[in-house]
Amino acid sequence: MTIATNEALLGRAEAAAQAAVALLPASSPLSVGAPTQNLDEFAITGQSVRARFAGAAQGEVAIVVTQDLVEALANSPMGSLDLSQAVRPALEAAAATIGPVVVDPGEVLEPADAMGQLVAANGVLVPLTAEDGAVHAVVGLAVAAEVVGGGDPADAPRERGERGARPAFDLLHDVEMEVTAELGRTRMSVRELLSLAPGAVIELDRAAGGPADLLVNGRLIARGEVVVIDENFGIRITEIVGPSDRA
């Protein structure tokens, strides 16, 4: 690996950590430390979530958290919360710094296993530290391959066919995505959540009879009307939401 390549790798990992730190659950603000491939710098007791991604690039991303967060999620007032779901927004934000990618559901591993496997794949680790300098989390990134553009886009399908290679997005056809229909949203404090009881009514931010949102992995892609199909609810698509409208 050349020095330039190594610097680019470190820069990417630092950008991934910057994107993830704002979305990672933490009791106090965390700062992004210096990227490294030295496993000896980390001795964290807790758990980690490692996920693979594909799209504009292929690789893997990992987030390691301390035991404090693991226990807080396990003993939440709303019951035990899943670590993978809690850190997924941070995982997706970190992977998105590479380009448009799809992140798989991920797996929970011991910190040493996750960091060791990532570094073995030529990945980089970035510590997230508290004000006292203690490492409270680690973000890891490894990029195995990238889809390199070039030439006339109109010629790309023909060229791929001549080479016998599959188009890049064909690789994603069998990736399972979570699709949800959402009637509306609201924000509540933990106090309000704990006061809920059977019969309580929660007001949503959507007018009665308004369209429901269709989300893929939490991202809005369409709107539609709720219908009933063989005693099950369904949604009839009435509008496809463009990228500029999803914010």
Phi, psi and omega in degrees: 000130179283165179297320180299316180297319180296319179296321178295320179296316179296320179296320179295317180296320179294320177296321178297319179294321178298322179288327184279328190298326182288341184253000183272128178300131180203148181282342178212158181301140179248149179246149181276127180267193183279131178296148181203161172246012182267107181293336183293346181280351186237131174219078186255132173262120182167223178216166179222157175236123179244134181224146175266154177225157180212155181145246176296338176207162175242140180174205180212153180227146182220149174228127178251133179235159181281167181297334179301314180291320179302315181289324178297320178291322181291332184245032179296147175302339179262016180097179181293128180255145184283128181297319181300318179290324182295324183259359183301316177304322179291320177300314182294321179295320179296314181292328183293343178292342177281328184146187179294113182222163173247128183258130181284172184300336178086171179220147179271128182226165170292144183307315182297322179293313182297313181291323179295317180294324182290316179294325177297334177269022180066032179272173182233143179251141179231119180282146172247118188246152175273181182298331181278001178088355180286141178281119181255346179196164177222136174249130179239144180219134174224129178249117183272322183202153178233149175273111185267124178275171178155154180078188180283122180303330181292336181271351187299313180300320181293318181295320179296323180294322180294325181277349181077013180270149178279143174303151186304318185284347173298332181293342184262357187300329183263006178283125180279136180239146178274119181250126181230148174252132186238123180282330181172177182223163170202166178243136181223148175281163177300323178301316180293321179298318182289340180273356181294145179214161177308132181098349179292145180247128180250123180277129181260168182271033184225134179290149178301133180084359180287165181290151175267149179271141174250121184241143174243118185051039176085000181252132182291127178235340183199167173230156181194180180253145182283133178229168178246128181234110179050050177070008174247149176284147174217179178224128178264121184292128177243343183206132172264127185271125179283162181305324183288343182260355188284340180294000000 
